[in-house]
């Protein structure tokens, strides 16, 4: 991850601890983190073909759950 994204994540963590993280910020955080995870899985697929991969829930499903809060 680039330094800008890491800084945003640090801010979101602090806001979450303080209880001031908005739904919009939560959605943005989930999208960025999920995006990074998906790209990491794709990059390492060739090295892990023989190993079973953990199922990663669809980001849209997670965001839909968040919208129902």
N, C-alpha and C positions, 0 to 999 in steps of 0.2 A: 504494500500500500504506500501511496505517496504521503509525504509529511502533512499536506493539507487535510487529507482524509483522516489521518491519525489525530490531528488537532481537533477536528470536528467530533470524532468519536470520544475524545477526552472531555470535551464540553458537554456532550450528550450524557456521558456517564455521570458527570457532576450534577447536571440538572436532574437526572433520574434519582440520584441520592437525595437531592433537596426536594424532590417531588414537584419540580417545575417544568418537566419535559412535556411538551405539547404532543398531541396526536400526530400532527404534521411532521414534527421532528422525529418522532418514533418511526413513522412510515419511511422517511428519508433514510434514517439509520438502518432500518431493516433492508431496504433496497440496496444500499451501498455494501453492507456486509454480505448479503446474499450474492451480489454480483461478484465480489471478490472470491467467495467460496466456490462458485461455479467455475470461474476461470482457473482456479487452482486445481480443481478436480480434472478439468480438461487437460491441463498441462501435465498432469501426472498419470493420466490414463494408460499411456503406453507402458509405463513401468509397473503398473498394478493390474494388468489384464488377468492374471491368474488369481488374484485376491478378490474376495467379495467386497463390494463397496457398500457403505452405509447409505440408506435411502435418505435423500435430502428432500424435505417437504417442499412443495411448490410455493414460491414466494407469494403468488396471488392468493393461495389458501390462507397463508399466515396473515396477509394484509386484510383479507375478508374477515377473519376472526377478530382482528384489531378493530375493524370498523363496527363490529357488533358489541363492543364494550359500552 
